[in-house]
């Protein structure tokens, strides 16, 4: 998990690390590490802007209290009303607003389990 430095928003996000309590960690794809981070974080920011259902927001929905994502159609479809969305042109303001979002982990967990079980999807 963590950004790759090849996209503008990822560069902006990385530049925020160490400021105002923001910690951006280097990528780590170990399942146990990811679970621990998602379970204990304030939010999981999903920065993928390519369409298709990505397992990362689904994993975050099962563990995190808030899952902000880039405001695009596929993120809206996956997260639904339980998600919070940000615009790339004003990330700092968008991220500040997330501080006031309530913990909606129960609703996100329910959405993930209701809509994304393997058997019904297959």
MDAnalysis code that builds the backbone (N, CA, C; Angstrom):
import MDAnalysis as mda
import numpy as np

u = mda.Universe.empty(366, n_residues=122, atom_resindex=np.repeat(np.arange(122), 3), trajectory=True)
u.add_TopologyAttr("name", ["N", "CA", "C"] * 122)
u.add_TopologyAttr("resid", np.arange(1, 123))
u.add_TopologyAttr("resname", ["UNK", "UNK", "UNK", "UNK", "UNK", "UNK", "UNK", "UNK", "UNK", "UNK", "UNK", "UNK", "UNK", "UNK", "UNK", "UNK", "UNK", "UNK", "UNK", "UNK", "UNK", "UNK", "UNK", "UNK", "UNK", "UNK", "UNK", "UNK", "UNK", "UNK", "UNK", "UNK", "UNK", "UNK", "UNK", "UNK", "UNK", "UNK", "UNK", "UNK", "UNK", "UNK", "UNK", "UNK", "UNK", "UNK", "UNK", "UNK", "UNK", "UNK", "UNK", "UNK", "UNK", "UNK", "UNK", "UNK", "UNK", "UNK", "UNK", "UNK", "UNK", "UNK", "UNK", "UNK", "UNK", "UNK", "UNK", "UNK", "UNK", "UNK", "UNK", "UNK", "UNK", "UNK", "UNK", "UNK", "UNK", "UNK", "UNK", "UNK", "UNK", "UNK", "UNK", "UNK", "UNK", "UNK", "UNK", "UNK", "UNK", "UNK", "UNK", "UNK", "UNK", "UNK", "UNK", "UNK", "UNK", "UNK", "UNK", "UNK", "UNK", "UNK", "UNK", "UNK", "UNK", "UNK", "UNK", "UNK", "UNK", "UNK", "UNK", "UNK", "UNK", "UNK", "UNK", "UNK", "UNK", "UNK", "UNK", "UNK", "UNK", "UNK"])
u.atoms.positions = np.array([
    [0.845, -1.171, 0.000],
    [0.000, 0.000, 0.000],
    [0.884, 1.225, 0.000],
    [0.331, 2.280, -0.473],
    [1.082, 3.518, -0.554],
    [1.239, 3.934, -1.983],
    [1.609, 5.161, -2.198],
    [1.635, 5.686, -3.562],
    [2.881, 5.296, -4.342],
    [2.721, 5.265, -5.641],
    [3.845, 5.174, -6.561],
    [4.058, 6.595, -7.065],
    [5.278, 7.063, -7.205],
    [5.509, 8.475, -7.486],
    [5.316, 8.884, -8.946],
    [4.506, 8.156, -9.728],
    [4.400, 8.461, -11.145],
    [3.173, 9.281, -11.527],
    [2.287, 9.599, -10.613],
    [1.090, 10.363, -10.935],
    [1.070, 11.647, -10.123],
    [0.486, 12.668, -10.714],
    [0.446, 13.974, -10.075],
    [-0.192, 13.920, -8.687],
    [-1.363, 13.279, -8.568],
    [-2.018, 13.254, -7.259],
    [-1.203, 12.482, -6.247],
    [-0.484, 11.443, -6.699],
    [0.355, 10.698, -5.780],
    [1.537, 11.544, -5.318],
    [2.059, 12.367, -6.207],
    [3.132, 13.278, -5.817],
    [2.609, 14.299, -4.811],
    [1.394, 14.808, -5.034],
    [0.801, 15.751, -4.086],
    [0.598, 15.089, -2.729],
    [0.076, 13.863, -2.751],
    [-0.172, 13.134, -1.517],
    [1.124, 12.870, -0.768],
    [2.139, 12.429, -1.475],
    [3.436, 12.167, -0.858],
    [4.003, 13.440, -0.233],
    [3.797, 14.571, -0.882],
    [4.288, 15.847, -0.350],
    [3.594, 16.226, 0.957],
    [2.387, 15.694, 1.193],
    [1.654, 15.989, 2.433],
    [2.185, 15.192, 3.618],
    [2.918, 14.126, 3.364],
    [3.381, 13.269, 4.438],
    [4.229, 14.045, 5.435],
    [3.954, 13.819, 6.700],
    [4.699, 14.480, 7.757],
    [4.117, 15.826, 8.149],
    [3.037, 16.229, 7.493],
    [2.399, 17.508, 7.798],
    [1.009, 17.263, 8.361],
    [0.652, 17.979, 9.384],
    [-0.695, 17.948, 9.965],
    [-1.150, 16.533, 10.311],
    [-0.245, 15.712, 10.800],
    [-0.607, 14.364, 11.232],
    [-0.786, 13.356, 10.116],
    [-0.414, 13.709, 8.892],
    [-0.555, 12.799, 7.751],
    [0.703, 11.960, 7.633],
    [0.510, 10.657, 7.503],
    [1.624, 9.752, 7.280],
    [1.324, 8.966, 6.010],
    [2.173, 9.091, 5.034],
    [2.060, 8.326, 3.796],
    [3.151, 7.273, 3.842],
    [2.736, 6.017, 3.827],
    [3.696, 4.920, 3.935],
    [4.105, 4.421, 2.556],
    [5.283, 3.839, 2.483],
    [5.748, 3.235, 1.243],
    [4.889, 2.011, 0.925],
    [4.834, 1.620, -0.333],
    [4.047, 0.440, -0.689],
    [4.488, -0.790, 0.097],
    [3.503, -1.540, 0.571],
    [3.748, -2.806, 1.266],
    [2.545, -3.689, 0.972],
    [2.760, -4.776, 0.262],
    [1.661, -5.617, -0.182],
    [1.468, -6.860, 0.675],
    [2.091, -6.884, 1.849],
    [1.899, -7.990, 2.771],
    [0.470, -7.927, 3.324],
    [-0.273, -9.019, 3.229],
    [-1.671, -9.055, 3.632],
    [-1.843, -8.697, 5.108],
    [-1.001, -9.228, 5.970],
    [-1.126, -8.951, 7.401],
    [-0.848, -7.481, 7.703],
    [0.147, -6.910, 7.057],
    [0.458, -5.495, 7.250],
    [-0.714, -4.642, 6.769],
    [-1.240, -4.952, 5.588],
    [-2.376, -4.212, 5.048],
    [-3.584, -4.276, 5.957],
    [-3.870, -5.446, 6.496],
    [-5.007, -5.606, 7.399],
    [-4.802, -4.776, 8.664],
    [-3.606, -4.811, 9.220],
    [-3.320, -4.034, 10.428],
    [-3.453, -2.535, 10.160],
    [-2.934, -2.085, 9.029],
    [-3.031, -0.664, 8.697],
    [-4.485, -0.246, 8.493],
    [-5.229, -1.026, 7.725],
    [-6.632, -0.666, 7.464],
    [-7.469, -0.707, 8.738],
    [-7.193, -1.654, 9.608],
    [-7.978, -1.795, 10.831],
    [-7.716, -0.653, 11.807],
    [-6.523, -0.082, 11.785],
    [-6.143, 0.919, 12.780],
    [-5.995, 2.334, 12.238],
    [-6.358, 2.559, 11.002],
    [-6.168, 3.889, 10.425],
    [-7.411, 4.762, 10.583],
    [-7.243, 6.037, 10.435],
    [-8.370, 6.975, 10.432],
    [-9.162, 6.824, 9.145],
    [-8.441, 6.660, 8.032],
    [-9.094, 6.442, 6.741],
    [-8.118, 5.767, 5.793],
    [-8.678, 5.130, 4.786],
    [-7.899, 4.546, 3.707],
    [-8.244, 5.349, 2.461],
    [-7.276, 6.004, 1.856],
    [-7.524, 6.808, 0.664],
    [-7.288, 5.935, -0.558],
    [-8.344, 5.785, -1.356],
    [-8.227, 4.988, -2.577],
    [-7.985, 5.942, -3.737],
    [-6.791, 5.874, -4.313],
    [-6.394, 6.813, -5.348],
    [-6.394, 6.248, -6.749],
    [-7.001, 5.098, -6.962],
    [-7.023, 4.506, -8.293],
    [-8.082, 5.212, -9.137],
    [-7.690, 5.644, -10.324],
    [-8.634, 6.343, -11.190],
    [-8.957, 5.547, -12.448],
    [-8.587, 4.290, -12.470],
    [-8.864, 3.434, -13.620],
    [-10.102, 2.612, -13.294],
    [-11.020, 2.518, -14.229],
    [-12.272, 1.806, -14.014],
    [-12.080, 0.336, -13.704],
    [-13.100, -0.294, -13.192],
    [-13.177, -1.697, -12.822],
    [-13.154, -1.781, -11.305],
    [-13.762, -2.816, -10.792],
    [-13.799, -2.985, -9.341],
    [-12.440, -3.475, -8.872],
    [-11.855, -2.716, -8.002],
    [-10.532, -2.982, -7.476],
    [-10.702, -3.617, -6.095],
    [-9.945, -4.650, -5.757],
    [-10.104, -5.263, -4.438],
    [-9.693, -4.354, -3.277],
    [-8.823, -3.383, -3.509],
    [-8.352, -2.537, -2.399],
    [-9.478, -1.782, -1.701],
    [-10.386, -1.095, -2.412],
    [-11.452, -0.417, -1.671],
    [-12.390, -1.407, -0.986],
    [-12.582, -2.585, -1.571],
    [-13.432, -3.586, -0.923],
    [-12.796, -4.056, 0.381],
    [-11.486, -4.295, 0.360],
    [-10.776, -4.677, 1.584],
    [-10.863, -3.557, 2.615],
    [-10.713, -2.312, 2.158],
    [-10.798, -1.174, 3.074],
    [-12.203, -1.040, 3.642],
    [-13.221, -1.263, 2.810],
    [-14.602, -1.162, 3.279],
    [-14.876, -2.153, 4.403],
    [-14.185, -3.273, 4.399],
    [-14.385, -4.282, 5.433],
    [-13.667, -3.937, 6.734],
    [-12.737, -2.979, 6.709],
    [-11.903, -2.719, 7.883],
    [-11.872, -1.258, 8.352],
    [-11.994, -0.308, 7.446],
    [-11.729, 1.094, 7.761],
    [-12.982, 1.870, 8.141],
    [-12.818, 2.896, 8.959],
    [-13.962, 3.736, 9.313],
    [-14.358, 4.727, 8.210],
    [-13.439, 5.057, 7.321],
    [-13.696, 5.998, 6.220],
    [-12.873, 5.560, 5.019],
    [-13.480, 5.640, 3.829],
    [-12.767, 5.275, 2.613],
    [-12.986, 6.362, 1.566],
    [-12.199, 7.428, 1.611],
    [-12.292, 8.429, 0.550],
    [-11.652, 7.911, -0.733],
    [-12.258, 8.287, -1.861],
    [-11.763, 7.841, -3.163],
    [-11.901, 8.986, -4.157],
    [-11.126, 8.910, -5.230],
    [-11.244, 9.909, -6.292],
    [-12.689, 9.897, -6.789],
    [-13.248, 11.063, -6.975],
    [-14.654, 11.212, -7.356],
    [-14.855, 10.876, -8.837],
    [-14.948, 9.573, -9.111],
    [-15.230, 9.093, -10.458],
    [-16.304, 8.016, -10.362],
    [-16.885, 7.692, -11.476],
    [-18.046, 6.801, -11.505],
    [-17.800, 5.454, -10.844],
    [-16.683, 4.777, -11.168],
    [-16.520, 3.435, -10.610],
    [-16.324, 3.471, -9.095],
    [-15.686, 4.501, -8.559],
    [-15.561, 4.614, -7.099],
    [-16.926, 4.855, -6.474],
    [-17.738, 5.680, -7.121],
    [-19.088, 5.945, -6.619],
    [-19.925, 4.672, -6.624],
    [-19.768, 3.861, -7.673],
    [-20.527, 2.610, -7.751],
    [-20.106, 1.629, -6.662],
    [-18.811, 1.520, -6.399],
    [-18.318, 0.581, -5.391],
    [-18.663, 1.059, -3.987],
    [-18.377, 2.317, -3.677],
    [-18.563, 2.827, -2.318],
    [-19.985, 3.280, -2.027],
    [-20.705, 3.694, -3.061],
    [-22.074, 4.154, -2.868],
    [-22.148, 5.341, -1.928],
    [-23.252, 5.465, -1.235],
    [-23.456, 6.583, -0.306],
    [-22.544, 6.491, 0.917],
    [-21.973, 5.324, 1.138],
    [-21.099, 5.146, 2.298],
    [-19.712, 5.745, 2.085],
    [-19.351, 6.010, 0.853],
    [-18.020, 6.536, 0.557],
    [-17.955, 8.042, 0.710],
    [-16.755, 8.542, 0.744],
    [-16.530, 9.980, 0.655],
    [-15.561, 10.159, -0.513],
    [-15.747, 11.225, -1.255],
    [-15.043, 11.380, -2.517],
    [-14.279, 12.691, -2.545],
    [-13.153, 12.673, -3.267],
    [-12.353, 13.887, -3.367],
    [-12.037, 14.191, -4.817],
    [-11.833, 15.466, -5.066],
    [-11.458, 15.951, -6.392],
    [-9.943, 16.105, -6.426],
    [-9.355, 15.776, -7.544],
    [-7.903, 15.867, -7.674],
    [-7.412, 17.305, -7.703],
    [-8.259, 18.241, -8.118],
    [-7.805, 19.627, -8.240],
    [-7.752, 20.364, -6.908],
    [-8.277, 19.777, -5.831],
    [-8.212, 20.428, -4.526],
    [-8.110, 19.373, -3.425],
    [-7.054, 18.577, -3.508],
    [-6.892, 17.472, -2.576],
    [-6.758, 17.924, -1.129],
    [-6.023, 18.974, -0.871],
    [-5.806, 19.399, 0.518],
    [-7.138, 19.737, 1.184],
    [-7.984, 20.516, 0.525],
    [-9.287, 20.873, 1.092],
    [-10.165, 19.628, 1.237],
    [-10.120, 18.753, 0.238],
    [-10.909, 17.526, 0.307],
    [-10.483, 16.676, 1.501],
    [-9.188, 16.551, 1.710],
    [-8.704, 15.737, 2.820],
    [-9.031, 16.371, 4.160],
    [-8.984, 17.702, 4.241],
    [-9.382, 18.366, 5.493],
    [-10.843, 18.069, 5.813],
    [-11.687, 18.036, 4.792],
    [-13.108, 17.778, 5.039],
    [-13.339, 16.358, 5.551],
    [-12.470, 15.435, 5.209],
    [-12.617, 14.051, 5.665],
    [-12.514, 13.967, 7.189],
    [-11.799, 14.912, 7.797],
    [-11.662, 14.909, 9.255],
    [-13.006, 14.997, 9.965],
    [-14.005, 15.566, 9.294],
    [-15.322, 15.701, 9.920],
    [-16.280, 14.573, 9.536],
    [-15.846, 13.648, 8.693],
    [-16.713, 12.545, 8.294],
    [-16.862, 11.574, 9.465],
    [-18.066, 11.082, 9.684],
    [-18.264, 10.123, 10.770],
    [-17.700, 8.749, 10.417],
    [-17.508, 7.942, 11.425],
    [-17.111, 6.553, 11.231],
    [-18.321, 5.820, 10.646],
    [-18.191, 5.334, 9.437],
    [-19.300, 4.588, 8.834],
    [-18.870, 3.171, 8.457],
    [-17.985, 2.603, 9.278],
    [-17.461, 1.275, 8.984],
    [-18.546, 0.211, 8.943],
    [-19.545, 0.293, 9.803],
    [-20.602, -0.730, 9.798],
    [-21.363, -0.711, 8.476],
    [-21.711, 0.464, 7.989],
    [-22.445, 0.576, 6.723],
    [-21.575, 0.129, 5.543],
    [-20.292, 0.485, 5.561],
    [-19.411, 0.063, 4.465],
    [-19.212, -1.450, 4.478],
    [-19.042, -2.003, 5.660],
    [-18.871, -3.452, 5.774],
    [-20.116, -4.159, 5.224],
    [-21.286, -3.664, 5.579],
    [-22.537, -4.241, 5.090],
    [-22.628, -4.134, 3.569],
    [-22.250, -2.981, 3.007],
    [-22.291, -2.800, 1.551],
    [-21.335, -3.774, 0.859],
    [-20.140, -3.906, 1.397],
    [-19.166, -4.821, 0.795],
    [-19.685, -6.260, 0.831],
    [-20.212, -6.687, 1.979],
    [-20.699, -8.062, 2.097],
    [-21.959, -8.282, 1.267],
    [-22.805, -7.285, 1.148],
    [-24.065, -7.438, 0.401],
    [-23.839, -7.480, -1.108],
    [-22.871, -6.715, -1.596],
    [-22.728, -6.524, -3.036],
    [-21.537, -7.229, -3.674],
    [-20.589, -7.694, -2.870],
    [-19.351, -8.190, -3.472],
    [-18.910, -9.548, -2.964],
    [-19.839, -10.441, -2.702],
    [-19.490, -11.817, -2.357],
    [-19.105, -12.549, -3.640],
    [-18.156, -13.425, -3.577],
    [-17.642, -14.102, -4.773],
    [-18.696, -14.922, -5.510],
    [-19.462, -15.745, -4.808],
    [-20.401, -16.622, -5.495],
    [-21.458, -15.846, -6.295],
    [-22.156, -14.892, -5.671],
    [-23.156, -14.155, -6.459],
    [-22.542, -13.354, -7.612],
    [-21.360, -12.783, -7.380],
    [-20.706, -11.993, -8.432],
    [-20.293, -12.911, -9.589],
    [-19.762, -14.094, -9.248],
    [-19.327, -15.039, -10.288],
    [-20.519, -15.523, -11.083],
])
